[in-house]
Amino acid sequence: MSVTVRYFAAAAEAAGVASETLDDAAARTAGELRATMVAAHGPELGRVLGRCSLLAAGSRLVDDASPVPPGVTVDVLPPFAGG
């Protein structure tokens, strides 16, 4: 199975892609997923990810130990201004 990652705003700019599919074996937790994304796209994405929320199937991954369900779509959302 795999995990689909959708990047938005500054995260998409830092990653250089709007979305991608990753092997979920390397990303069973939010921390592993972040590490996989940074390994693929570099330290600039790592800096942006430090300010982002990760949502798996619409539920926030609270910390690095949060499990990432197999086959899920994860949205990488930087903070947004406005309201």
N, C-alpha and C positions, 0 to 999 in steps of 0.2 A: 504494500500500500504506500501511499504518498501523502504529503501535506501540501496543499496549495497555499502560497503566501501572496497576499495582495498588499502592495506598498502604496501609501498615499502621501501627497504633498512632499515635504522635505525628505521623507524616507524613500520615496520613489526616485527623487533626484540623486540621493546618495547611493542607492543601489544600482541606478542606471537601468532599471526595469520597473514596469508597473506590476508585474506578477511573475511568479515562477512556481515550479513544482519541485519539491525536495523529497528525498527518501526519508520516511518517518522513522526508520531504524536509527538514524543519527540525530533525531530530534524528538525524543520521548518526553522531555520536559521543556518548559519555557527557556531555561538556561541553556540547554543543549541546542534548542532552535536558534536562539540569539547567536551562539558560538558558530553554528553552521552558516548563518547569514553573513556574519562578519568574515569568516574564512573565505566565503565566496566573493564578497564585494569590497572588503578592505576596512581599514580603521575609521574612515569617515562615516560609514554606515554605523559602526560601533558607537561613535559619538552621538549620532542622531538617535539610535535605539535607546540610549540612556534616558531620553526624554519622552519616549513613545510608550503607548499602551498597546498591548497585544490582546486581541479578541479572538478566541477560538469558538467558532459557531455562535458568535454573538455574546459569549461570556468572557469576561476579563480574566486573563491569566495573572493572578495576584502577585506571584513572586517566581523566582527562578526554579523552584521545586514544583510548580504547578504542572500537572500532566497535560500533554498535548495528545488528544485522542487521534488514533489512526484515521486517515482519510479526511480529516477536517480541513476547512478553510480558515486560515489565520489572517486577520487584518492587522496591519502595522499602522497605527494612527498617532502622528505627532500631535502635540497640543494645538488646538485651534483657538484663535481669538474671535471675539464677537459673541453674539448671543441673542 
